[in-house]
């Protein structure tokens, strides 16, 4: 699990895997009283308590998480959403590793292409999560900030990666629009579309991969933004 940490006097919050946050805490880089947030919480709270919850040790938390004032500028939120695109690369790597360890089952798959498509799907899901979580307020400003950062994203072997991202977003957006009345089927349709884009239509591994990535990133980003609170996103 990943957590966000904000230290006193710092403008932006930092993004850590829970193991790395625990390591930084032991090294004294972070302190137990630094404010933190993880998926599943509605409020920010002391790092020591949030770590206990993230690690599945709720019995170590003697009191409830206390709400604290938290403000974030729209351009900072957009920048942090962009940072997540590659922060989820551990998930991309794990998916590729699963395919590689499939006893030769991946020999007809282009793993390089799949890696690129995982990043494309991740960028779309974050974009869509912003749209869902920000129904009012500075939604368009956050979109602009996020997409402006995407223009700088470079991938070896891909001539114009931003154009590829834009095209993929159009494809996945059409899937969303086609499933407005059936939101529960959306992850499955996203998975099917991901497999098709990877030139592996009907492959259950690719469909599961797309479905899982969609669910994990969408759930994390929407809960994170909702935890901040739309009213706390400023100019």
C-alpha positions as CSV (number, residue, x, y, z in Angstrom):
1,X,0.0,0.0,0.0
2,X,1.1,3.6,-0.6
3,X,0.7,6.6,1.6
4,X,1.1,10.3,1.4
5,X,3.1,12.3,4.0
6,X,3.1,16.0,4.6
7,X,5.8,17.5,6.9
8,X,5.5,20.8,8.8
9,X,6.6,23.8,6.6
10,X,6.5,21.8,3.3
11,X,4.3,23.0,0.5
12,X,3.7,19.6,-1.1
13,X,3.1,16.1,0.3
14,X,5.3,13.1,-0.5
15,X,4.3,9.8,-1.9
16,X,5.8,6.6,-0.3
17,X,5.3,2.9,-0.4
18,X,4.4,1.9,3.2
19,X,7.7,0.0,3.6
20,X,9.7,3.0,2.5
21,X,7.8,5.2,4.8
22,X,8.5,2.9,7.7
23,X,12.2,2.9,6.7
24,X,12.3,6.7,6.6
25,X,10.6,6.8,10.0
26,X,13.3,4.5,11.5
27,X,16.0,6.7,9.9
28,X,14.5,9.9,11.5
29,X,13.8,11.4,8.1
30,X,10.1,11.2,8.9
31,X,8.6,11.6,12.4
32,X,5.6,9.9,14.0
33,X,3.7,13.2,14.1
34,X,4.1,14.0,10.4
35,X,0.6,14.0,8.9
36,X,-0.3,11.2,6.5
37,X,-3.1,9.7,4.5
38,X,-3.7,6.2,2.9
39,X,-6.4,4.6,0.9
40,X,-9.5,3.9,3.0
41,X,-9.2,7.0,5.3
42,X,-11.5,10.0,5.1
43,X,-9.0,12.2,6.9
44,X,-5.3,12.9,7.4
45,X,-3.7,11.9,10.6
46,X,-0.4,11.3,12.4
47,X,2.0,9.1,10.4
48,X,2.4,6.5,13.2
49,X,-1.3,5.9,13.3
50,X,-1.7,5.8,9.5
51,X,1.2,3.4,9.2
52,X,-0.5,1.1,11.7
53,X,-3.7,1.1,9.7
54,X,-1.9,0.7,6.3
55,X,0.0,-2.3,7.7
56,X,-3.2,-3.9,9.1
57,X,-2.5,-3.2,12.8
58,X,-5.6,-1.2,13.8
59,X,-5.1,-2.5,17.4
60,X,-2.0,-0.3,17.6
61,X,-4.1,2.8,17.1
62,X,-5.4,4.0,20.5
63,X,-7.6,6.8,19.1
64,X,-9.3,7.8,15.9
65,X,-7.7,9.7,13.2
66,X,-8.2,13.4,13.9
67,X,-9.3,15.7,11.0
68,X,-6.8,18.4,10.2
69,X,-7.0,21.4,7.8
70,X,-5.4,20.6,4.5
71,X,-5.1,22.7,1.4
72,X,-3.6,21.9,-2.0
73,X,-3.3,24.2,-5.1
74,X,-4.8,22.8,-8.2
75,X,-1.5,22.9,-10.1
76,X,0.1,20.9,-7.3
77,X,-2.7,18.3,-7.4
78,X,-2.2,18.0,-11.2
79,X,1.5,17.6,-10.7
80,X,1.1,14.9,-8.1
81,X,-1.4,13.0,-10.3
82,X,1.2,13.1,-13.1
83,X,3.8,11.7,-10.6
84,X,1.5,8.8,-10.0
85,X,1.7,7.7,-13.6
86,X,5.2,6.3,-13.1
87,X,4.8,5.7,-9.3
88,X,2.5,2.8,-10.3
89,X,5.4,1.2,-12.3
90,X,5.8,-1.5,-9.7
91,X,2.4,-2.7,-10.7
92,X,3.3,-2.6,-14.4
93,X,6.5,-4.6,-13.6
94,X,4.7,-7.2,-11.7
95,X,2.2,-7.7,-14.5
96,X,5.0,-8.2,-17.0
97,X,6.8,-10.5,-14.7
98,X,3.7,-12.7,-14.4
99,X,3.6,-13.0,-18.2
100,X,7.3,-13.8,-18.4
101,X,6.9,-16.6,-15.8
102,X,4.0,-18.2,-17.6
103,X,5.9,-21.2,-18.9
104,X,6.3,-19.9,-22.4
105,X,2.7,-18.6,-22.6
106,X,4.0,-15.1,-23.3
107,X,6.0,-16.0,-26.4
108,X,3.4,-14.6,-28.8
109,X,3.0,-11.4,-26.8
110,X,5.0,-8.2,-27.3
111,X,5.9,-7.4,-23.7
112,X,7.4,-4.0,-24.7
113,X,4.1,-3.0,-26.2
114,X,2.2,-4.2,-23.2
115,X,4.4,-2.2,-20.9
116,X,3.7,1.0,-22.9
117,X,0.0,0.2,-23.0
118,X,-0.1,-0.3,-19.2
119,X,1.3,3.3,-18.8
120,X,-1.3,4.6,-21.3
121,X,-4.1,2.9,-19.4
122,X,-2.7,4.3,-16.1
123,X,-2.7,7.8,-17.5
124,X,-6.3,7.4,-18.6
125,X,-7.5,6.0,-15.3
126,X,-6.0,8.8,-13.4
127,X,-7.6,11.3,-15.8
128,X,-10.9,9.6,-15.4
129,X,-10.6,9.5,-11.6
130,X,-10.0,13.2,-11.5
131,X,-13.2,13.7,-13.5
132,X,-15.2,11.5,-11.2
133,X,-13.8,12.8,-7.9
134,X,-14.0,16.5,-8.9
135,X,-17.6,17.1,-9.9
136,X,-17.3,20.8,-9.2
137,X,-14.7,23.3,-8.1
138,X,-11.4,23.5,-10.0
139,X,-11.8,20.4,-12.1
140,X,-10.8,21.9,-15.4
141,X,-7.8,23.6,-13.9
142,X,-6.6,20.2,-12.4
143,X,-7.2,18.6,-15.8
144,X,-5.1,21.2,-17.5
145,X,-2.3,20.9,-15.0
146,X,-2.2,17.1,-15.2
147,X,-2.3,17.0,-19.0
148,X,0.3,19.7,-19.3
149,X,2.7,17.5,-17.4
150,X,1.8,14.5,-19.6
151,X,3.1,16.3,-22.6
152,X,6.6,16.0,-21.1
153,X,6.4,12.2,-20.7
154,X,8.9,10.4,-22.8
155,X,9.2,6.6,-23.4
156,X,12.1,5.1,-25.2
157,X,11.1,3.7,-28.6
158,X,7.9,5.8,-28.8
159,X,8.2,8.8,-31.1
160,X,5.3,10.9,-29.8
161,X,4.1,9.3,-26.6
162,X,1.7,12.1,-25.8
163,X,-0.2,11.6,-29.1
164,X,-0.5,7.9,-28.3
165,X,-1.8,8.8,-24.8
166,X,-4.4,11.1,-26.3
167,X,-5.6,8.4,-28.7
168,X,-5.8,5.8,-26.0
169,X,-7.8,8.3,-23.9
170,X,-10.3,8.7,-26.7
171,X,-10.7,4.9,-27.0
172,X,-11.1,4.3,-23.3
173,X,-13.5,7.3,-22.9
174,X,-15.7,5.8,-25.6
175,X,-15.8,2.6,-23.4
176,X,-16.9,4.7,-20.4
177,X,-19.6,6.5,-22.4
178,X,-20.9,3.2,-23.7
179,X,-21.3,1.9,-20.2
180,X,-22.8,4.9,-18.4
181,X,-25.9,2.9,-17.5
182,X,-23.9,-0.2,-16.4
183,X,-21.0,1.1,-14.2
184,X,-20.4,-2.4,-12.7
185,X,-19.4,-3.7,-16.1
186,X,-17.0,-0.9,-16.8
187,X,-13.9,-2.6,-15.4
188,X,-14.6,-5.7,-17.5
189,X,-15.0,-3.7,-20.6
190,X,-11.8,-1.8,-19.9
191,X,-10.0,-5.1,-19.5
192,X,-11.4,-6.4,-22.8
193,X,-10.4,-3.2,-24.6
194,X,-6.9,-3.3,-23.1
195,X,-6.4,-6.8,-24.4
196,X,-7.6,-5.7,-27.9
197,X,-5.2,-2.8,-27.9
198,X,-2.3,-5.1,-26.9
199,X,-3.1,-7.3,-29.9
200,X,-4.3,-10.1,-27.6
201,X,-8.1,-10.0,-28.0
202,X,-9.8,-12.5,-25.7
203,X,-6.6,-13.3,-23.7
204,X,-7.9,-13.7,-20.1
205,X,-4.5,-12.7,-18.7
206,X,-4.5,-9.4,-20.5
207,X,-8.2,-8.8,-19.7
208,X,-7.5,-9.4,-16.0
209,X,-4.5,-7.2,-16.1
210,X,-6.4,-4.2,-17.5
211,X,-9.3,-4.8,-15.2
212,X,-7.1,-5.0,-12.1
213,X,-5.0,-2.0,-13.0
214,X,-8.2,0.0,-13.6
215,X,-9.7,-1.0,-10.3
216,X,-6.5,-0.4,-8.3
217,X,-5.6,3.1,-9.7
218,X,-9.2,4.4,-9.9
219,X,-10.0,3.4,-6.3
220,X,-6.7,4.9,-5.0
221,X,-6.9,8.2,-6.8
222,X,-10.6,8.9,-6.2
223,X,-10.3,8.1,-2.5
224,X,-7.2,10.3,-2.2
225,X,-8.9,13.3,-3.8
226,X,-12.1,12.7,-1.8
227,X,-9.9,12.5,1.3
228,X,-8.4,15.9,0.5
229,X,-11.9,17.4,-0.1
230,X,-12.9,19.3,-3.2
231,X,-13.4,22.4,-1.1
232,X,-9.7,22.2,-0.1
233,X,-8.3,22.5,-3.6
234,X,-7.3,26.1,-4.2
235,X,-6.0,28.4,-6.9
